[in-house]
C-alpha cells in the first residue's frame, strides 16, 4: 500500500481547484460539486468543506482561479504584443478560449442562473485589475477609457460566443471564426485610438 504524502493547505486547495477546473471542462459546471471534486482527488467531502466552506465557496474559488490563470496568460500575450513578438489576435483567442473551451462562459451563466452572482466577483475584479495595470493612463478618467471599453466589448463578445456562438453562426450561415475576426479588428482599432503599441 502506497503512503500518501500530506499536502499543505495551499497544495490541497490548489489540487482541488485543478480538479474542479478539469470537471468543469469535461462535464460542465453542474458537475463541479464538493463530492465530485473530493472523489477526483481522493479526499473527503469534509476536507473540501474545510477548504471552501460550501459548494458556493468552491465555485467562487474556481471562478477566481480561472480568472487568475486566464488573466495571467492574457497579460503575457499583451506584453509579448507590445514587445513585437505577439499580436492582438493572441489576446482575442485567449479571451475567447477562456470563456469557451476552458468553460468560463458556462460557469458564469450557471452561477448567474443559480443566483450565485457574487461568485463572479473574482472574475470581474481580476479583469478590472489587469486592465488598470496594462492601461494606467485611463485609470480615474471619466472619458477616454478606450482600452477599458475595448475590454468590456471583448469579454462580452467572448461570453456570448461561448454561450451561443456556434449555433447562431450556423443559423446565420456565417463562418464560425467571424466574431473573433471582428473582435481582433475592434481591438486593433482601439489600440490605434489609444496610441498604444501592438
Steps between C-alpha positions, in 0.01 A plus 500: 500500500640837397526769764341825393699814573318755714442816297526847642181710514608693191591183307176329595293801396691534169457129431124529560472803271688319223258208535202738500629661181539159335144407600373830362669443165412129479142499624373856542437724800229281656765232556711727724381379840690447822436127478620471139815700565573304819459171313726615218787593733453220751395723788189516713202728468586635846851585383362717220248661735798596715669673204200661331217510756228403252430417136451872440842563655654241267333660197618846603854372555487329159388824336792681662742225402384508136518879492856503635614234253336666201593857589859390556508351150338809351745731679792301357343516152454878528860545612619278214294707255649821638848351461428414138497122545125457536187637341160628607344180362677305777314707760169444317556124472598465866190692609263301279661170601470589869126546471450221246735204510609564860142516627494856637183592311311194618616557857398867493154431356441212742592716798272779380210261444546341841492842667868488592589833337756588767709204385580700186670772704847339480476490119385862479760623749784314328407636157465852644838482670667365185359777279597768753855361517536477121349844437576716804449822305126428483451442872279762665392663175132556429559503122765369266502151647548336161673185623257451789214523249682264262543249784130520584412434136752218464384319816132533406569374148694203641227421752224521239702289259554235767130481581345504155759588235518161334125460458444862399778500241354179351152654498624815327730313262801694629851355527561394861810715547336820374432634848866455597600686184265786597635499855857520368414792270331680791802442726747625236286811439480564875877468537547748216253744658675468836842543336617168643749266331386170357 
